[in-house]
Amino acid sequence: MAHQKVNETALPDLDLVFVEGGSFTMGDNESEYDFEKPAHRVEVSSFYIGQYPVTQRLWQAVMGNNPSEFQGERRPVEQVSWDDTQFFIEKLNSETGKTFRLPTEAQWEYAARGGRYSQGYTYSGSDKLKQVGWYNENSNGETHDVGLLLANELDIYDLSGNVWEWCEDDYHRNYAGALEDGSAWIDMPRGEGRVLRGGGYYFEAFGCRPTYRNGDHPGVCSSGVGFRLVLPCQSVG
């Protein structure tokens, strides 16, 4: 199925896929992990999301450096903290006049599940993780170029495995009291952790499911952590 794709800038690897809004059940009551519960209905507005995680080539074009441990221009940028992503986004928006940001946790899961076109796969785009994601059984202990494996139902790549991806939200131990409008769940004052999604090249398959959640301090950097961008619909065109 063809999906609307744009590149709002002259920057490399900044292809965006349109995600039509809708309602979905976030979380998994059948999971053995309490942090995936309780499952709850969420209404998500339409948005654009990066077809790939931010690559080293894109980071270099904006920031003029490359902090990654596993070097390769089409590999995901890593060794970037949540705080680092905010500096990148601020500079990117200044250069482009757009309003890029991190995805909310709800946007991320909705896109990973395939949005309105979801087939209910175990992973993002397939029931067989090796078809769509780099993880501890096929990664050879390192990241890989984005887009080498199969895309999901929305033509988005690498949402399962390769690198964990920062989200905008504060990390909460479960979904008790979670928002239902798809916006970022942010505490005031902000909490000590930020959400990570998607699993990484070194992680086991269970952590690469679209419902699996993780979190870490916003200042932490790791070779297994990167990010993906979202652009609100009103900022396109």
Secondary structure, DSSP 8 states (H G I E B T S, - for coil): ----EE--SSSTT--EEEE--EEEEES-TTSS-GGG-S-EEEEE--EEEESS--BHHHHHHHHS----SS--TTSB--S--HHHHHHHHHHHHHHHS---B---HHHHHHHHTTGGG----SSSS-SSHHHH---TTTSTTS---TTSS---TTS---SSSSSEEEEEEE--SS-TT--SSS-----SS--S-EEEES--TTS-GGGGSTT-EEEE-TT---TTEEE--EEEGGG--
